[in-house]
């Protein structure tokens, strides 16, 4: 059980009253008025302390909630950082793959240009051989007839 300060003061005043000290200095009625006013003041202060304790308890709960939310946000940030790392690594891999494919395409284009040039050369050679074959065939027919 909690003993309030006003009870302690009351006991103190009772002890002083029993000694007769205040009775000689003041009228006892005045001391009772002061004691009553002090008791009222202490009750008011006690009520204010109870109210402040309730507010403090509410603030502690709100603070706990804020810390929980902060921990959750930190967890989300960690997940995002991890995802960012994965995406960044994937992006680097894809960029390297694209560069490799561009080099490969360059090689294919060079090869295609060489092949196109070679095809043109072969078409010229074919035309020349065709002309030569025509002459040879004509020459054979002439020798056959003659």
C-alpha positions as CSV (number, residue, x, y, z in Angstrom):
1,X,0.0,0.0,0.0
2,X,1.3,3.4,-1.0
3,X,1.3,6.1,1.7
4,X,0.7,9.5,0.3
5,X,2.7,12.6,1.2
6,X,-0.4,14.2,2.7
7,X,-0.8,11.3,5.1
8,X,2.8,11.7,6.1
9,X,2.3,15.4,6.7
10,X,-0.8,14.6,8.7
11,X,1.1,12.2,10.9
12,X,3.8,14.8,11.3
13,X,1.3,17.5,12.3
14,X,-0.3,15.2,14.7
15,X,3.0,14.5,16.4
16,X,3.8,18.2,16.5
17,X,0.3,18.9,17.9
18,X,0.9,16.3,20.6
19,X,4.0,18.3,21.6
20,X,1.9,21.4,21.8
21,X,4.4,23.4,19.8
22,X,2.0,24.8,17.3
23,X,-0.6,25.3,19.9
24,X,1.6,27.8,21.5
25,X,2.6,29.6,18.3
26,X,-0.7,29.5,16.4
27,X,-4.2,28.5,16.9
28,X,-4.7,24.9,16.0
29,X,-7.6,25.7,13.7
30,X,-5.3,27.6,11.4
31,X,-3.0,24.6,11.2
32,X,-5.9,22.4,10.3
33,X,-6.8,24.8,7.5
34,X,-3.2,24.7,6.2
35,X,-3.1,21.0,6.5
36,X,-6.4,20.7,4.6
37,X,-5.1,23.1,1.9
38,X,-1.9,21.1,1.7
39,X,-3.8,17.9,1.4
40,X,-5.9,19.3,-1.4
41,X,-2.8,20.5,-3.1
42,X,-1.1,17.1,-2.7
43,X,-4.2,15.4,-4.1
44,X,-4.2,17.7,-7.1
45,X,-0.4,17.0,-7.6
46,X,-1.0,13.3,-7.2
47,X,-3.8,13.4,-9.8
48,X,-1.5,15.3,-12.1
49,X,1.2,12.7,-11.6
50,X,-1.3,9.9,-12.4
51,X,-2.3,11.8,-15.5
52,X,1.4,12.3,-16.5
53,X,2.1,8.6,-15.9
54,X,-0.8,7.7,-18.2
55,X,0.5,10.0,-20.8
56,X,4.0,8.6,-20.4
57,X,2.6,5.1,-20.8
58,X,0.8,6.1,-24.0
59,X,4.0,7.8,-25.3
60,X,6.0,4.6,-24.6
61,X,3.4,2.6,-26.5
62,X,3.6,5.1,-29.4
63,X,7.4,5.0,-29.3
64,X,7.4,1.2,-29.3
65,X,5.1,1.3,-32.4
66,X,7.4,3.8,-34.1
67,X,10.4,1.6,-33.4
68,X,8.6,-1.4,-34.8
69,X,7.7,0.5,-37.9
70,X,11.3,1.7,-38.2
71,X,12.5,-1.9,-37.9
72,X,10.0,-2.9,-40.6
73,X,11.2,-0.1,-42.9
74,X,14.9,-1.1,-42.3
75,X,13.9,-4.7,-43.3
76,X,12.2,-3.4,-46.5
77,X,15.3,-1.2,-47.2
78,X,17.6,-4.2,-46.8
79,X,15.3,-6.2,-49.2
80,X,15.4,-3.4,-51.7
81,X,19.2,-3.2,-51.4
82,X,19.5,-6.9,-52.0
83,X,17.1,-6.7,-55.0
84,X,19.0,-3.7,-56.3
85,X,22.3,-5.7,-56.1
86,X,20.7,-8.6,-58.0
87,X,19.3,-6.2,-60.7
88,X,22.6,-4.4,-60.9
89,X,24.5,-7.7,-61.4
90,X,21.9,-8.8,-63.9
91,X,22.2,-5.5,-65.7
92,X,26.0,-5.8,-65.9
93,X,25.7,-9.3,-67.2
94,X,23.1,-8.2,-69.8
95,X,25.3,-5.3,-70.8
96,X,28.3,-7.5,-71.3
97,X,26.1,-10.0,-73.3
98,X,24.9,-7.1,-75.5
99,X,28.5,-6.0,-76.1
100,X,29.5,-9.5,-77.0
101,X,26.6,-9.9,-79.3
102,X,27.4,-6.5,-81.0
103,X,31.0,-7.8,-81.5
104,X,29.6,-11.0,-82.9
105,X,27.3,-9.1,-85.2
106,X,30.2,-7.0,-86.4
107,X,32.1,-10.2,-87.2
108,X,29.1,-11.6,-89.0
109,X,28.7,-8.4,-91.0
110,X,32.4,-8.5,-92.0
111,X,31.9,-12.1,-93.0
112,X,28.8,-11.2,-94.9
113,X,30.6,-8.4,-96.7
114,X,33.4,-10.9,-97.6
115,X,30.9,-13.5,-98.7
116,X,29.0,-11.0,-100.8
117,X,32.3,-9.9,-102.4
118,X,33.2,-13.5,-103.0
119,X,29.8,-14.3,-104.4
120,X,30.2,-11.4,-106.9
121,X,33.6,-12.7,-107.8
122,X,32.2,-16.2,-108.2
123,X,29.3,-14.8,-110.4
124,X,31.9,-13.1,-112.6
125,X,33.9,-16.3,-112.8
126,X,30.7,-18.2,-113.5
127,X,29.8,-15.8,-116.3
128,X,33.3,-16.1,-117.7
129,X,33.2,-19.9,-117.4
130,X,29.7,-19.9,-119.0
131,X,31.1,-17.9,-121.9
132,X,34.1,-20.2,-122.1
133,X,31.8,-23.3,-122.0
134,X,29.6,-21.8,-124.7
135,X,32.7,-21.3,-126.9
136,X,33.9,-24.8,-126.1
137,X,30.4,-26.3,-126.8
138,X,30.3,-24.4,-130.1
139,X,33.8,-25.5,-130.9
140,X,32.8,-29.1,-130.2
141,X,29.7,-28.9,-132.4
142,X,31.8,-27.4,-135.2
143,X,34.3,-30.2,-134.9
144,X,31.5,-32.8,-134.8
145,X,29.9,-31.4,-138.0
146,X,33.0,-31.0,-139.8
